[in-house]
Amino acid sequence: MAMHPMRSSVSTDEEYLGVLAMTFRGTRDCALRDAIAKEYEKTVTKLIKSRGWNEMPPPEDQLPDDRMPKAFLEFWSHGQGQP
């Protein structure tokens, strides 16, 4: 799976989460799903570190609950994404 290394803005990274989630749902290949989940986690970490992530992605831009990164759940459960 070709990843996009030149993503730089928060909005672009947020959009990328949606692309990853859609791609995840569109495949049954376990290895590809694992790679997508890892890329999703890297993007979540980047967004958290940016300190500019203020909107939780809608459900369709998230992975299934059992594949969501722990950092995502912690970040949003503590309301850290609120301005």
C-alpha positions as a Markdown table, in Angstrom:
| # | Residue | x | y | z |
|---|---|---|---|---|
| 1 | Met | 0.0 | 0.0 | 0.0 |
| 2 | Ala | 1.4 | 3.3 | -1.0 |
| 3 | Met | 1.5 | 5.8 | 1.9 |
| 4 | His | 1.7 | 9.5 | 1.5 |
| 5 | Pro | 4.8 | 10.8 | 3.3 |
| 6 | Met | 4.3 | 14.5 | 2.4 |
| 7 | Arg | 1.2 | 15.1 | 4.5 |
| 8 | Ser | 1.8 | 18.2 | 6.6 |
| 9 | Ser | -1.3 | 20.0 | 7.7 |
| 10 | Val | -3.8 | 18.9 | 10.3 |
| 11 | Ser | -6.7 | 19.0 | 7.8 |
| 12 | Thr | -4.7 | 16.8 | 5.4 |
| 13 | Asp | -3.9 | 14.3 | 8.2 |
| 14 | Glu | -7.5 | 14.3 | 9.3 |
| 15 | Glu | -8.6 | 13.5 | 5.7 |
| 16 | Tyr | -5.9 | 10.8 | 5.5 |
| 17 | Leu | -7.5 | 9.1 | 8.5 |
| 18 | Gly | -10.7 | 8.9 | 6.5 |
| 19 | Val | -8.9 | 7.4 | 3.5 |
| 20 | Leu | -7.2 | 4.8 | 5.7 |
| 21 | Ala | -10.5 | 3.9 | 7.4 |
| 22 | Met | -12.2 | 3.5 | 4.0 |
| 23 | Thr | -9.4 | 1.4 | 2.6 |
| 24 | Phe | -9.4 | -0.8 | 5.8 |
| 25 | Arg | -13.2 | -1.4 | 5.4 |
| 26 | Gly | -12.7 | -2.2 | 1.7 |
| 27 | Thr | -10.3 | -5.1 | 2.2 |
| 28 | Arg | -10.3 | -8.5 | 4.0 |
| 29 | Asp | -6.6 | -9.0 | 3.6 |
| 30 | Cys | -5.3 | -9.3 | 7.2 |
| 31 | Ala | -1.7 | -8.2 | 6.3 |
| 32 | Leu | -3.1 | -5.1 | 4.5 |
| 33 | Arg | -5.4 | -4.3 | 7.4 |
| 34 | Asp | -2.5 | -4.6 | 9.8 |
| 35 | Ala | -0.4 | -2.2 | 7.7 |
| 36 | Ile | -3.3 | 0.3 | 7.5 |
| 37 | Ala | -3.9 | 0.1 | 11.3 |
| 38 | Lys | -0.2 | 0.9 | 11.8 |
| 39 | Glu | -0.3 | 3.9 | 9.4 |
| 40 | Tyr | -3.5 | 5.1 | 11.1 |
| 41 | Glu | -1.7 | 4.9 | 14.5 |
| 42 | Lys | 1.3 | 6.9 | 13.1 |
| 43 | Thr | -1.1 | 9.6 | 11.8 |
| 44 | Val | -3.0 | 9.8 | 15.1 |
| 45 | Thr | 0.3 | 10.3 | 16.9 |
| 46 | Lys | 1.3 | 13.0 | 14.5 |
| 47 | Leu | -2.1 | 14.8 | 15.0 |
| 48 | Ile | -1.8 | 14.6 | 18.8 |
| 49 | Lys | 1.7 | 16.0 | 18.7 |
| 50 | Ser | 0.6 | 18.8 | 16.4 |
| 51 | Arg | -1.5 | 20.3 | 19.2 |
| 52 | Gly | -3.9 | 21.5 | 16.6 |
| 53 | Trp | -6.3 | 18.5 | 16.4 |
| 54 | Asn | -9.6 | 19.9 | 17.6 |
| 55 | Glu | -12.3 | 17.7 | 16.0 |
| 56 | Met | -12.8 | 14.1 | 16.6 |
| 57 | Pro | -13.1 | 12.2 | 13.3 |
| 58 | Pro | -16.6 | 11.0 | 12.5 |
| 59 | Pro | -17.3 | 7.3 | 12.9 |
| 60 | Glu | -16.8 | 6.6 | 9.2 |
| 61 | Asp | -13.3 | 8.0 | 9.5 |
| 62 | Gln | -12.4 | 5.6 | 12.3 |
| 63 | Leu | -11.3 | 2.0 | 12.4 |
| 64 | Pro | -13.3 | -0.6 | 14.2 |
| 65 | Asp | -13.1 | -0.2 | 18.0 |
| 66 | Asp | -10.8 | -3.1 | 18.4 |
| 67 | Arg | -8.3 | -1.6 | 15.9 |
| 68 | Met | -8.4 | 2.0 | 17.1 |
| 69 | Pro | -5.0 | 3.2 | 18.5 |
| 70 | Lys | -4.9 | 3.4 | 22.3 |
| 71 | Ala | -3.6 | 7.0 | 22.0 |
| 72 | Phe | -6.7 | 8.0 | 20.0 |
| 73 | Leu | -9.0 | 6.7 | 22.7 |
| 74 | Glu | -7.1 | 8.3 | 25.5 |
| 75 | Phe | -6.8 | 11.6 | 23.7 |
| 76 | Trp | -10.5 | 12.0 | 23.0 |
| 77 | Ser | -11.8 | 10.4 | 26.2 |
| 78 | His | -10.0 | 13.0 | 28.3 |
| 79 | Gly | -11.4 | 15.9 | 26.1 |
| 80 | Gln | -7.9 | 16.9 | 25.1 |
| 81 | Gly | -9.1 | 17.6 | 21.6 |
| 82 | Gln | -11.3 | 20.4 | 22.8 |
| 83 | Pro | -10.0 | 24.0 | 22.1 |
